[in-house]
Amino acid sequence: MRRLLAVVAFAVMIVPLLPADAAQAQRQQRTSSQQSRQTYVPAPAPPTGPPWAGPNQCWMDLGYGRWESCDR
């Protein structure tokens, strides 16, 4: 009878501690997964004209590597 009482008393002291440890383990795991996320980096914008063109110059792409100035 003493053994049974001792086991019950031990279980009563240990059981309340288990959910707190499990919740803390889940919280730590969730935090570490959020830290490992990569940030979104958008792709660079496509070129708007031929490589030799300066900024703010208007060029129309005629295809097959041909370009024509918009000023014409």
C-alpha positions as CSV (number, residue, x, y, z in Angstrom):
1,M,0.0,0.0,0.0
2,R,2.9,2.3,0.8
3,R,4.4,1.8,-2.7
4,L,1.1,2.6,-4.4
5,L,0.7,5.8,-2.3
6,A,4.3,6.8,-3.1
7,V,3.8,6.2,-6.9
8,V,0.5,8.2,-6.8
9,A,2.2,11.1,-4.9
10,F,5.1,11.1,-7.3
11,A,2.8,11.1,-10.3
12,V,0.8,14.0,-8.8
13,M,4.0,16.0,-8.5
14,I,5.3,15.1,-12.0
15,V,2.2,15.3,-14.2
16,P,1.7,19.1,-13.8
17,L,5.2,19.7,-15.0
18,L,4.9,17.8,-18.3
19,P,2.5,20.1,-20.2
20,A,4.6,23.2,-19.4
21,D,7.7,21.5,-20.8
22,A,5.9,20.3,-23.9
23,A,4.4,23.8,-24.5
24,Q,7.9,25.3,-24.1
25,A,9.4,22.8,-26.5
26,Q,6.8,23.6,-29.1
27,R,7.3,27.4,-28.6
28,Q,11.1,27.0,-29.0
29,Q,10.6,24.9,-32.1
30,R,8.2,27.5,-33.6
31,T,10.6,30.3,-32.9
32,S,13.5,28.6,-34.5
33,S,11.5,27.8,-37.7
34,Q,10.5,31.5,-38.0
35,Q,14.2,32.6,-37.7
36,S,15.2,30.3,-40.6
37,R,12.8,31.8,-43.1
38,Q,14.3,33.5,-46.1
39,T,13.1,37.0,-47.0
40,Y,11.6,37.7,-50.4
41,V,13.9,39.4,-52.9
42,P,12.3,40.6,-56.1
43,A,13.9,39.9,-59.4
44,P,15.7,42.8,-61.1
45,A,13.7,44.7,-63.7
46,P,14.3,43.8,-67.3
47,P,16.3,46.2,-69.4
48,T,14.2,48.8,-71.2
49,G,16.5,49.3,-74.1
50,P,19.7,48.2,-75.8
51,P,22.8,47.9,-73.7
52,W,24.4,51.0,-75.3
53,A,21.4,53.2,-74.6
54,G,21.6,55.8,-71.9
55,P,19.1,56.4,-69.1
56,N,15.8,58.1,-70.1
57,Q,16.2,57.2,-73.8
58,C,13.3,55.7,-75.6
59,W,13.9,52.6,-77.8
60,M,11.5,50.1,-79.4
61,D,12.5,46.5,-79.6
62,L,12.0,45.3,-83.2
63,G,13.1,41.8,-82.3
64,Y,16.1,39.7,-83.3
65,G,18.4,42.2,-81.6
66,R,17.1,45.2,-83.6
67,W,16.3,48.5,-81.9
68,E,14.7,51.7,-83.2
69,S,14.7,55.1,-81.5
70,C,11.3,56.4,-80.5
71,D,12.3,59.9,-81.7
72,R,11.8,59.0,-85.4
